[in-house]
């Protein structure tokens, strides 16, 4: 197992971004998928995102440890909700998420609404990291997705925005099949914008080289690699920028935080 250096991260990040942009350029000119103005808006900010990531790393921002392909755990335990209830999610699964949208709104200049196809076509980051659960278990997995910072940059945060809130399709109802006897409530999480813009904070669409399965959060989940597992919200539908956490659900910034967990779950 190796710990990546800032220099290696910069080289890998620049190379990866270049490849992704090359692929997207072909899509831009050769596929009707990219007719979406929101898609074009995100793509237009990709070069700026690469520069911002490099500046972050050069300034000494801490990165979570990354691993080799050979280090990936043979089994990665799914946790929490394994299959969200409700007809809407069931319909989304049956249609392979073709109508699922990721909305980025709230305190932004340019709200976004992106399809799963849009998300897959955008510049992405792949990282192999260790997931640490507050229950005491860990597993290593490979994740691929769009940097949250790129999406936020494209949306244009307003000056007063301080937090990114991740709203999910996951409504816990105290059922044992959903990971335990949790109190009822809509699952959500939040991050300070500094953590949302971290290079390793991504909206993941793939795990270990394949699209996410339902138990692991299909079609989209948050990966925030420097914090504990309960911050990695699954079934993400909306990213909302706000200036305060009070007044939102239980007011503490997350489903588990509203029930006594720490809001910043750093590792």
PASEBA-1860 file (N, C-alpha, C; in nm, 3 decimals):
! residues 267
1> XXXXXXXX> 0.085/-0.118/0.000/0.000/0.000/0.000/0.089/0.124/0.000 ~ 0.055/0.223/-0.078/0.137/0.343/-0.089/0.054/0.465/-0.061 ~ 0.121/0.562/-0.002/0.058/0.691/0.022/0.098/0.784/-0.092 ~ -0.001/0.838/-0.163/0.033/0.924/-0.275/0.087/1.057/-0.224 ~ 0.183/1.111/-0.295/0.238/1.243/-0.260/0.159/1.350/-0.332 ~ 0.176/1.474/-0.288/0.105/1.583/-0.355/0.150/1.592/-0.501 ~ 0.282/1.571/-0.526/0.331/1.580/-0.662/0.268/1.472/-0.750 ~ 0.264/1.346/-0.698/0.202/1.238/-0.775/0.056/1.265/-0.800
9> XXXXXXXX> -0.011/1.322/-0.701/-0.153/1.352/-0.718/-0.173/1.454/-0.827 ~ -0.084/1.553/-0.832/-0.096/1.655/-0.935/-0.078/1.596/-1.074 ~ 0.025/1.511/-1.087/0.050/1.449/-1.217/-0.067/1.363/-1.259 ~ -0.115/1.277/-1.167/-0.227/1.189/-1.199/-0.352/1.269/-1.227 ~ -0.375/1.373/-1.146/-0.496/1.453/-1.165/-0.495/1.524/-1.298 ~ -0.379/1.581/-1.334/-0.372/1.652/-1.461/-0.389/1.557/-1.578 ~ -0.325/1.439/-1.568/-0.338/1.342/-1.676/-0.480/1.292/-1.688 ~ -0.540/1.261/-1.572/-0.678/1.212/-1.575/-0.773/1.314/-1.630
17> XXXXXXXX> -0.755/1.440/-1.592/-0.844/1.544/-1.641/-0.829/1.562/-1.790 ~ -0.703/1.551/-1.839/-0.682/1.566/-1.981/-0.752/1.457/-2.060 ~ -0.742/1.333/-2.012/-0.809/1.223/-2.080/-0.959/1.242/-2.079 ~ -1.010/1.283/-1.965/-1.155/1.301/-1.955/-1.202/1.408/-2.049 ~ -1.128/1.518/-2.059/-1.170/1.626/-2.146/-1.162/1.584/-2.292 ~ -1.061/1.504/-2.326/-1.053/1.456/-2.464/-1.176/1.373/-2.498 ~ -1.213/1.283/-2.407/-1.331/1.201/-2.430/-1.456/1.285/-2.442 ~ -1.465/1.386/-2.356/-1.585/1.469/-2.358/-1.591/1.553/-2.484
25> XXXXXXXX> -1.475/1.594/-2.538/-1.477/1.673/-2.659/-1.542/1.595/-2.773 ~ -1.513/1.464/-2.780/-1.576/1.382/-2.882/-1.726/1.376/-2.862 ~ -1.765/1.367/-2.735/-1.907/1.361/-2.706/-1.976/1.492/-2.741 ~ -1.908/1.604/-2.712/-1.967/1.735/-2.736/-2.005/1.751/-2.881 ~ -1.918/1.707/-2.972/-1.942/1.731/-3.113/-2.009/1.614/-3.185 ~ -2.026/1.501/-3.114/-2.076/1.387/-3.186/-2.195/1.318/-3.124 ~ -2.257/1.378/-3.023/-2.363/1.307/-2.954/-2.470/1.406/-2.911 ~ -2.596/1.373/-2.937/-2.706/1.462/-2.900/-2.720/1.477/-2.750
33> XXXXXXXX> -2.658/1.384/-2.676/-2.662/1.390/-2.530/-2.622/1.527/-2.479 ~ -2.522/1.587/-2.541/-2.464/1.709/-2.488/-2.537/1.834/-2.530 ~ -2.655/1.821/-2.587/-2.735/1.939/-2.621/-2.779/2.014/-2.497 ~ -2.779/1.947/-2.380/-2.819/2.009/-2.255/-2.730/2.128/-2.223 ~ -2.791/2.244/-2.199/-2.715/2.364/-2.165/-2.645/2.346/-2.031 ~ -2.707/2.272/-1.938/-2.645/2.248/-1.809/-2.520/2.163/-1.824 ~ -2.526/2.063/-1.910/-2.408/1.980/-1.937/-2.295/2.065/-1.992 ~ -2.326/2.150/-2.091/-2.224/2.235/-2.150/-2.165/2.331/-2.048
41> XXXXXXXX> -2.248/2.377/-1.957/-2.203/2.469/-1.854/-2.100/2.403/-1.762 ~ -2.127/2.279/-1.722/-2.031/2.208/-1.637/-1.902/2.182/-1.713 ~ -1.915/2.137/-1.836/-1.797/2.106/-1.916/-1.710/2.229/-1.936 ~ -1.774/2.344/-1.951/-1.699/2.468/-1.974/-1.612/2.505/-1.854 ~ -1.646/2.454/-1.735/-1.571/2.487/-1.614/-1.465/2.381/-1.581 ~ -1.452/2.277/-1.663/-1.363/2.167/-1.628/-1.218/2.211/-1.621 ~ -1.174/2.294/-1.715/-1.034/2.336/-1.714/-1.005/2.418/-1.589 ~ -1.098/2.506/-1.553/-1.081/2.585/-1.432/-1.076/2.499/-1.308
49> XXXXXXXX> -1.155/2.389/-1.309/-1.154/2.299/-1.193/-1.019/2.232/-1.177 ~ -0.956/2.190/-1.288/-0.824/2.128/-1.281/-0.724/2.225/-1.218 ~ -0.727/2.350/-1.261/-0.637/2.450/-1.205/-0.664/2.470/-1.057 ~ -0.791/2.477/-1.019/-0.826/2.497/-0.878/-0.777/2.379/-0.794 ~ -0.789/2.256/-0.846/-0.743/2.138/-0.774/-0.592/2.143/-0.753 ~ -0.519/2.183/-0.856/-0.375/2.191/-0.845/-0.333/2.294/-0.740 ~ -0.400/2.407/-0.740/-0.368/2.510/-0.640/-0.396/2.459/-0.499 ~ -0.506/2.384/-0.484/-0.541/2.327/-0.354/-0.429/2.235/-0.305
57> XXXXXXXX> -0.381/2.149/-0.394/-0.279/2.052/-0.355/-0.145/2.121/-0.327 ~ -0.109/2.218/-0.410/0.016/2.288/-0.391/0.017/2.370/-0.261 ~ -0.104/2.410/-0.217/-0.115/2.488/-0.095/-0.106/2.400/0.029 ~ -0.099/2.269/0.012/-0.079/2.180/0.126/-0.205/2.114/0.176 ~ -0.313/2.113/0.098/-0.435/2.047/0.139/-0.413/1.898/0.160 ~ -0.466/1.845/0.271/-0.444/1.704/0.303/-0.531/1.615/0.214 ~ -0.473/1.507/0.166/-0.544/1.408/0.087/-0.561/1.281/0.168 ~ -0.673/1.215/0.150/-0.689/1.081/0.207/-0.596/0.985/0.134
65> XXXXXXXX> -0.552/0.882/0.204/-0.463/0.783/0.145/-0.534/0.711/0.029 ~ -0.459/0.688/-0.078/-0.511/0.612/-0.191/-0.430/0.485/-0.208 ~ -0.495/0.380/-0.263/-0.440/0.246/-0.264/-0.429/0.191/-0.405 ~ -0.371/0.070/-0.415/-0.357/0.001/-0.543/-0.483/-0.081/-0.574 ~ -0.497/-0.118/-0.700/-0.607/-0.207/-0.740/-0.602/-0.336/-0.661 ~ -0.483/-0.385/-0.635/-0.469/-0.513/-0.563/-0.514/-0.504/-0.418 ~ -0.532/-0.383/-0.367/-0.573/-0.364/-0.228/-0.725/-0.363/-0.210 ~ -0.800/-0.362/-0.320/-0.946/-0.354/-0.311/-1.002/-0.474/-0.234
73> XXXXXXXX> -1.090/-0.447/-0.142/-1.146/-0.553/-0.058/-1.233/-0.647/-0.139 ~ -1.224/-0.778/-0.115/-1.307/-0.874/-0.188/-1.456/-0.853/-0.161 ~ -1.488/-0.800/-0.043/-1.627/-0.770/-0.011/-1.634/-0.633/0.054 ~ -1.723/-0.550/0.002/-1.745/-0.417/0.058/-1.887/-0.414/0.113 ~ -1.898/-0.417/0.243/-2.028/-0.428/0.308/-2.118/-0.309/0.276 ~ -2.238/-0.334/0.220/-2.335/-0.224/0.207/-2.396/-0.195/0.343 ~ -2.421/-0.070/0.371/-2.469/-0.034/0.502/-2.583/0.066/0.492 ~ -2.659/0.081/0.602/-2.773/0.172/0.599/-2.883/0.115/0.512
81> XXXXXXXX> -2.950/0.200/0.439/-3.056/0.154/0.348/-2.997/0.067/0.237 ~ -3.061/-0.044/0.210/-3.018/-0.133/0.103/-3.103/-0.119/-0.022 ~ -3.226/-0.065/-0.004/-3.315/-0.043/-0.118/-3.421/0.058/-0.073 ~ -3.411/0.184/-0.118/-3.508/0.284/-0.074/-3.651/0.243/-0.105 ~ -3.740/0.273/-0.013/-3.881/0.240/-0.032/-3.946/0.344/-0.122 ~ -4.064/0.309/-0.172/-4.142/0.404/-0.252/-4.143/0.369/-0.399 ~ -4.255/0.401/-0.463/-4.272/0.370/-0.605/-4.178/0.449/-0.694 ~ -4.146/0.570/-0.656/-4.060/0.653/-0.741/-3.922/0.589/-0.759
89> XXXXXXXX> -3.865/0.541/-0.650/-3.733/0.478/-0.664/-3.744/0.345/-0.738 ~ -3.848/0.269/-0.709/-3.870/0.142/-0.779/-3.880/0.164/-0.929 ~ -3.955/0.267/-0.968/-3.967/0.299/-1.111/-3.833/0.339/-1.170 ~ -3.754/0.415/-1.094/-3.623/0.459/-1.142/-3.531/0.339/-1.167 ~ -3.535/0.242/-1.075/-3.453/0.121/-1.093/-3.497/0.046/-1.219 ~ -3.628/0.031/-1.236/-3.681/-0.046/-1.349/-3.648/0.017/-1.484 ~ -3.634/0.149/-1.486/-3.601/0.217/-1.612/-3.453/0.250/-1.623 ~ -3.373/0.188/-1.535/-3.228/0.205/-1.536/-3.188/0.351/-1.517
97> XXXXXXXX> -3.266/0.423/-1.438/-3.236/0.560/-1.396/-3.228/0.660/-1.512 ~ -3.296/0.632/-1.623/-3.284/0.722/-1.739/-3.349/0.857/-1.714 ~ -3.445/0.866/-1.622/-3.507/0.995/-1.595/-3.458/1.058/-1.463 ~ -3.363/0.993/-1.397/-3.309/1.047/-1.272/-3.234/1.176/-1.300 ~ -3.252/1.276/-1.218/-3.182/1.402/-1.234/-3.103/1.435/-1.107 ~ -2.987/1.491/-1.125/-2.913/1.551/-1.015/-2.930/1.702/-1.026 ~ -2.994/1.759/-0.927/-3.020/1.903/-0.925/-2.918/1.970/-0.834 ~ -2.861/2.080/-0.881/-2.773/2.164/-0.800/-2.838/2.301/-0.793
105> XXXXXXXX> -2.882/2.341/-0.674/-2.956/2.466/-0.663/-2.934/2.529/-0.526 ~ -3.023/2.616/-0.486/-3.008/2.690/-0.361/-2.940/2.822/-0.389 ~ -2.839/2.854/-0.312/-2.770/2.982/-0.325/-2.665/2.975/-0.435 ~ -2.714/2.967/-0.559/-2.627/2.961/-0.676/-2.679/3.059/-0.781 ~ -2.590/3.098/-0.871/-2.628/3.187/-0.981/-2.692/3.112/-1.096 ~ -2.653/2.984/-1.114/-2.696/2.908/-1.232/-2.737/2.766/-1.190 ~ -2.860/2.746/-1.148/-2.903/2.610/-1.109/-2.881/2.510/-1.222 ~ -2.849/2.386/-1.183/-2.822/2.280/-1.279/-2.923/2.166/-1.262
113> XXXXXXXX> -2.949/2.095/-1.369/-3.027/1.972/-1.366/-2.965/1.877/-1.467 ~ -2.899/1.772/-1.418/-2.819/1.683/-1.502/-2.873/1.541/-1.497 ~ -2.879/1.477/-1.611/-2.919/1.336/-1.617/-2.801/1.247/-1.580 ~ -2.828/1.120/-1.557/-2.720/1.026/-1.529/-2.627/1.014/-1.649 ~ -2.682/1.020/-1.769/-2.598/1.017/-1.888/-2.506/1.139/-1.891 ~ -2.557/1.256/-1.855/-2.474/1.375/-1.846/-2.361/1.354/-1.746 ~ -2.395/1.302/-1.629/-2.296/1.281/-1.523/-2.185/1.188/-1.571 ~ -2.222/1.079/-1.636/-2.121/0.983/-1.684/-2.030/1.045/-1.790
121> XXXXXXXX> -2.080/1.142/-1.865/-2.003/1.201/-1.974/-1.911/1.314/-1.928 ~ -1.927/1.360/-1.806/-1.845/1.471/-1.757/-1.706/1.426/-1.712 ~ -1.611/1.518/-1.704/-1.479/1.483/-1.651/-1.492/1.418/-1.513 ~ -1.415/1.313/-1.491/-1.432/1.235/-1.369/-1.298/1.214/-1.299 ~ -1.309/1.168/-1.177/-1.192/1.129/-1.098/-1.214/0.987/-1.048 ~ -1.108/0.905/-1.053/-1.112/0.770/-0.997/-1.014/0.762/-0.881 ~ -1.060/0.707/-0.770/-0.975/0.698/-0.651/-1.004/0.567/-0.577 ~ -0.900/0.508/-0.524/-0.913/0.385/-0.444/-0.884/0.423/-0.300
129> XXXXXXXX> -0.985/0.415/-0.216/-0.975/0.467/-0.079/-1.035/0.369/0.021 ~ -1.007/0.395/0.147/-1.062/0.312/0.254/-1.184/0.380/0.317 ~ -1.290/0.304/0.326/-1.414/0.349/0.388/-1.412/0.302/0.533 ~ -1.422/0.396/0.626/-1.420/0.364/0.769/-1.557/0.392/0.828 ~ -1.622/0.287/0.877/-1.756/0.301/0.934/-1.747/0.325/1.084 ~ -1.838/0.406/1.136/-1.841/0.434/1.278/-1.870/0.307/1.359 ~ -1.924/0.203/1.293/-1.952/0.076/1.360/-1.826/-0.006/1.384 ~ -1.714/0.034/1.324/-1.588/-0.032/1.352/-1.529/-0.113/1.238
137> XXXXXXXX> -1.596/-0.121/1.123/-1.540/-0.198/1.011/-1.488/-0.103/0.903 ~ -1.399/-0.155/0.819/-1.342/-0.079/0.709/-1.336/-0.165/0.584 ~ -1.332/-0.101/0.468/-1.316/-0.172/0.341/-1.256/-0.075/0.240 ~ -1.184/-0.130/0.145/-1.121/-0.050/0.041/-1.196/-0.072/-0.090 ~ -1.231/0.038/-0.157/-1.301/0.029/-0.285/-1.254/0.136/-0.381 ~ -1.282/0.112/-0.508/-1.250/0.208/-0.613/-1.376/0.285/-0.651 ~ -1.367/0.416/-0.658/-1.481/0.501/-0.686/-1.449/0.594/-0.803 ~ -1.546/0.610/-0.891/-1.533/0.702/-1.003/-1.653/0.794/-1.005
145> XXXXXXXX> -1.627/0.923/-1.022/-1.738/1.018/-1.026/-1.691/1.158/-1.058 ~ -1.785/1.250/-1.057/-1.759/1.389/-1.091/-1.723/1.467/-0.964 ~ -1.615/1.543/-0.966/-1.583/1.625/-0.849/-1.699/1.719/-0.813 ~ -1.736/1.719/-0.688/-1.843/1.809/-0.644/-1.803/1.953/-0.672 ~ -1.675/1.985/-0.654/-1.629/2.122/-0.679/-1.654/2.168/-0.820 ~ -1.641/2.078/-0.916/-1.667/2.113/-1.056/-1.814/2.150/-1.075 ~ -1.904/2.071/-1.016/-2.047/2.100/-1.027/-2.081/2.233/-0.961 ~ -2.023/2.256/-0.842/-2.053/2.381/-0.772/-1.997/2.501/-0.846
153> XXXXXXXX> -1.878/2.486/-0.902/-1.819/2.595/-0.978/-1.906/2.631/-1.097 ~ -1.959/2.530/-1.164/-2.046/2.555/-1.279/-2.176/2.623/-1.237 ~ -2.226/2.589/-1.119/-2.350/2.649/-1.070/-2.328/2.792/-1.018 ~ -2.207/2.823/-0.975/-2.177/2.957/-0.931/-2.231/2.991/-0.793 ~ -2.164/2.946/-0.686/-2.213/2.975/-0.551/-2.224/3.125/-0.525 ~ -2.329/3.166/-0.457/-2.343/3.304/-0.413/-2.249/3.329/-0.295 ~ -2.208/3.453/-0.273/-2.111/3.482/-0.167/-2.154/3.435/-0.028 ~ -2.285/3.434/-0.002/-2.332/3.397/0.132/-2.341/3.246/0.154
161> XXXXXXXX> -2.323/3.166/0.050/-2.333/3.021/0.064/-2.217/2.968/0.149 ~ -2.248/2.882/0.245/-2.147/2.827/0.335/-2.145/2.674/0.336 ~ -2.256/2.611/0.301/-2.269/2.465/0.312/-2.330/2.406/0.186 ~ -2.288/2.284/0.154/-2.352/2.205/0.049/-2.430/2.093/0.117 ~ -2.560/2.085/0.089/-2.647/1.984/0.149/-2.682/1.881/0.042 ~ -2.669/1.753/0.076/-2.693/1.644/-0.017/-2.823/1.575/0.024 ~ -2.927/1.594/-0.056/-3.058/1.536/-0.029/-3.070/1.402/-0.101 ~ -3.128/1.303/-0.034/-3.128/1.166/-0.084/-3.270/1.112/-0.102
169> XXXXXXXX> -3.281/1.004/-0.178/-3.410/0.938/-0.199/-3.441/0.841/-0.086 ~ -3.358/0.842/0.013/-3.354/0.742/0.119/-3.432/0.790/0.240 ~ -3.555/0.737/0.260/-3.636/0.775/0.376/-3.638/0.658/0.473 ~ -3.563/0.672/0.582/-3.555/0.564/0.680/-3.683/0.560/0.763 ~ -3.729/0.440/0.788/-3.855/0.423/0.860/-3.843/0.327/0.977 ~ -3.721/0.311/1.030/-3.702/0.225/1.145/-3.708/0.077/1.114 ~ -3.685/0.038/0.988/-3.696/-0.102/0.950/-3.560/-0.171/0.962 ~ -3.554/-0.291/1.022/-3.427/-0.363/1.035/-3.358/-0.386/0.901
177> XXXXXXXX> -3.435/-0.404/0.793/-3.377/-0.428/0.661/-3.302/-0.307/0.608 ~ -3.321/-0.193/0.670/-3.253/-0.071/0.627/-3.132/-0.041/0.714 ~ -3.079/-0.142/0.778/-2.954/-0.125/0.849/-2.969/-0.110/1.000 ~ -3.089/-0.117/1.051/-3.105/-0.104/1.195/-3.234/-0.032/1.231 ~ -3.259/-0.022/1.359/-3.383/0.040/1.405/-3.368/0.191/1.417 ~ -3.340/0.256/1.304/-3.324/0.400/1.307/-3.459/0.469/1.326 ~ -3.453/0.590/1.379/-3.573/0.672/1.388/-3.611/0.718/1.247 ~ -3.740/0.735/1.221/-3.784/0.777/1.088/-3.724/0.912/1.048
185> XXXXXXXX> -3.700/0.927/0.920/-3.651/1.056/0.871/-3.587/1.046/0.735 ~ -3.587/1.157/0.663/-3.524/1.163/0.530/-3.372/1.170/0.547 ~ -3.301/1.091/0.469/-3.156/1.093/0.481/-3.100/1.214/0.406 ~ -3.006/1.279/0.470/-2.936/1.390/0.406/-2.802/1.407/0.476 ~ -2.714/1.479/0.412/-2.584/1.511/0.471/-2.545/1.651/0.426 ~ -2.443/1.706/0.489/-2.396/1.838/0.451/-2.247/1.849/0.475 ~ -2.185/1.938/0.399/-2.042/1.966/0.411/-2.019/2.116/0.407 ~ -1.916/2.161/0.476/-1.869/2.297/0.454/-1.817/2.306/0.311
193> XXXXXXXX> -1.825/2.423/0.251/-1.783/2.435/0.111/-1.636/2.399/0.093 ~ -1.553/2.423/0.192/-1.412/2.385/0.180/-1.398/2.235/0.159 ~ -1.479/2.154/0.227/-1.475/2.009/0.211/-1.544/1.966/0.081 ~ -1.648/2.039/0.041/-1.715/2.007/-0.085/-1.623/2.029/-0.204 ~ -1.532/2.127/-0.194/-1.440/2.157/-0.303/-1.311/2.075/-0.296 ~ -1.296/1.992/-0.195/-1.176/1.907/-0.187/-1.169/1.816/-0.310 ~ -1.050/1.796/-0.370/-1.039/1.717/-0.493/-1.094/1.575/-0.483 ~ -1.091/1.515/-0.362/-1.139/1.378/-0.347/-1.287/1.370/-0.309
201> XXXXXXXX> -1.354/1.482/-0.301/-1.499/1.480/-0.275/-1.570/1.472/-0.409 ~ -1.636/1.360/-0.434/-1.697/1.336/-0.565/-1.840/1.285/-0.550 ~ -1.918/1.305/-0.654/-2.046/1.237/-0.669/-2.016/1.112/-0.752 ~ -2.007/0.998/-0.684/-1.965/0.874/-0.750/-2.081/0.809/-0.825 ~ -2.051/0.760/-0.945/-2.149/0.683/-1.021/-2.104/0.539/-1.044 ~ -1.979/0.509/-1.010/-1.925/0.375/-1.034/-1.843/0.329/-0.915 ~ -1.844/0.197/-0.894/-1.767/0.134/-0.786/-1.695/0.013/-0.844 ~ -1.565/0.006/-0.822/-1.484/-0.105/-0.870/-1.503/-0.129/-1.020
209> XXXXXXXX> -1.513/-0.019/-1.095/-1.520/-0.027/-1.240/-1.657/-0.055/-1.298 ~ -1.760/-0.060/-1.215/-1.896/-0.086/-1.263/-1.992/0.018/-1.207 ~ -2.103/0.043/-1.278/-2.202/0.136/-1.221/-2.246/0.089/-1.083 ~ -2.271/0.184/-0.995/-2.316/0.150/-0.860/-2.436/0.057/-0.862 ~ -2.438/-0.040/-0.772/-2.559/-0.120/-0.754/-2.647/-0.052/-0.649 ~ -2.767/-0.100/-0.636/-2.864/-0.034/-0.548/-2.816/-0.032/-0.404 ~ -2.765/-0.144/-0.355/-2.724/-0.151/-0.215/-2.613/-0.053/-0.180 ~ -2.532/-0.017/-0.279/-2.422/0.075/-0.257/-2.454/0.218/-0.299
217> XXXXXXXX> -2.582/0.246/-0.333/-2.622/0.385/-0.352/-2.664/0.428/-0.489 ~ -2.692/0.335/-0.581/-2.726/0.372/-0.719/-2.842/0.472/-0.725 ~ -2.835/0.565/-0.819/-2.730/0.578/-0.921/-2.614/0.668/-0.881 ~ -2.628/0.745/-0.772/-2.525/0.842/-0.733/-2.508/0.843/-0.581 ~ -2.384/0.851/-0.537/-2.358/0.865/-0.395/-2.243/0.963/-0.373 ~ -2.239/1.019/-0.256/-2.131/1.108/-0.218/-2.013/1.029/-0.166 ~ -1.893/1.069/-0.205/-1.771/1.018/-0.144/-1.693/1.138/-0.092 ~ -1.672/1.140/0.039/-1.597/1.248/0.103/-1.489/1.180/0.187
225> XXXXXXXX> -1.376/1.153/0.124/-1.282/1.052/0.170/-1.212/1.082/0.301 ~ -1.217/1.203/0.348/-1.149/1.235/0.474/-1.244/1.230/0.594 ~ -1.365/1.174/0.574/-1.460/1.166/0.684/-1.521/1.025/0.693 ~ -1.583/0.995/0.806/-1.638/0.863/0.833/-1.755/0.830/0.740 ~ -1.789/0.701/0.735/-1.882/0.648/0.638/-2.021/0.708/0.638 ~ -2.072/0.752/0.753/-2.209/0.804/0.752/-2.222/0.936/0.678 ~ -2.107/1.001/0.648/-2.111/1.123/0.569/-2.125/1.094/0.418 ~ -2.105/0.968/0.377/-2.103/0.932/0.235/-2.244/0.898/0.188
233> XXXXXXXX> -2.328/0.998/0.178/-2.471/0.978/0.151/-2.494/0.903/0.019 ~ -2.589/0.811/0.022/-2.627/0.734/-0.096/-2.755/0.792/-0.159 ~ -2.783/0.750/-0.283/-2.907/0.785/-0.354/-2.926/0.937/-0.365 ~ -2.817/1.008/-0.398/-2.822/1.155/-0.399/-2.905/1.206/-0.517 ~ -2.997/1.297/-0.488/-3.084/1.358/-0.589/-3.060/1.508/-0.606 ~ -3.014/1.570/-0.501/-3.006/1.717/-0.503/-2.889/1.765/-0.417 ~ -2.818/1.866/-0.468/-2.715/1.935/-0.391/-2.762/2.079/-0.377 ~ -2.786/2.120/-0.254/-2.841/2.252/-0.226/-2.739/2.335/-0.149
241> XXXXXXXX> -2.710/2.456/-0.196/-2.620/2.544/-0.123/-2.701/2.636/-0.033 ~ -2.658/2.644/0.093/-2.730/2.723/0.193/-2.630/2.800/0.277 ~ -2.681/2.894/0.358/-2.593/2.973/0.444/-2.597/2.932/0.590 ~ -2.690/2.844/0.628/-2.699/2.796/0.766/-2.770/2.661/0.769 ~ -2.737/2.581/0.868/-2.795/2.447/0.880/-2.922/2.446/0.965 ~ -2.937/2.542/1.051/-3.055/2.547/1.136/-3.180/2.565/1.051 ~ -3.286/2.496/1.090/-3.410/2.504/1.014/-3.423/2.399/0.906 ~ -3.315/2.325/0.879/-3.318/2.219/0.778/-3.328/2.085/0.849
249> XXXXXXXX> -3.439/2.014/0.832/-3.464/1.889/0.904/-3.443/1.913/1.053 ~ -3.351/1.839/1.117/-3.330/1.857/1.260/-3.233/1.968/1.296 ~ -3.177/2.033/1.196/-3.094/2.150/1.220/-2.948/2.125/1.250 ~ -2.904/1.998/1.251/-2.766/1.966/1.286/-2.678/1.931/1.166 ~ -2.738/1.926/1.047/-2.656/1.907/0.928/-2.653/1.768/0.868 ~ -2.728/1.673/0.924/-2.730/1.539/0.867/-2.825/1.449/0.943 ~ -2.865/1.339/0.878/-2.959/1.245/0.942/-2.905/1.197/1.077 ~ -2.781/1.149/1.078/-2.724/1.098/1.203/-2.683/1.210/1.297
257> XXXXXXXX> -2.642/1.323/1.242/-2.607/1.436/1.326/-2.730/1.485/1.404 ~ -2.846/1.480/1.341/-2.970/1.518/1.410/-3.001/1.423/1.525 ~ -2.934/1.308/1.528/-2.955/1.207/1.631/-2.833/1.191/1.721 ~ -2.743/1.291/1.721/-2.635/1.293/1.819/-2.494/1.271/1.767 ~ -2.478/1.236/1.637/-2.345/1.216/1.584/-2.276/1.350/1.560 ~ -2.143/1.344/1.547/-2.065/1.465/1.518/-2.090/1.510/1.375 ~ -2.099/1.642/1.352/-2.119/1.693/1.215/-1.992/1.678/1.134 ~ -1.876/1.714/1.191/-1.750/1.691/1.120/-1.693/1.560/1.167
265> XXX> -1.691/1.463/1.077/-1.652/1.326/1.114/-1.516/1.292/1.055 ~ -1.418/1.377/1.079/-1.287/1.361/1.019/-1.213/1.238/1.066 ~ -1.133/1.181/0.974/-1.047/1.066/1.005/-0.905/1.096/0.959
END
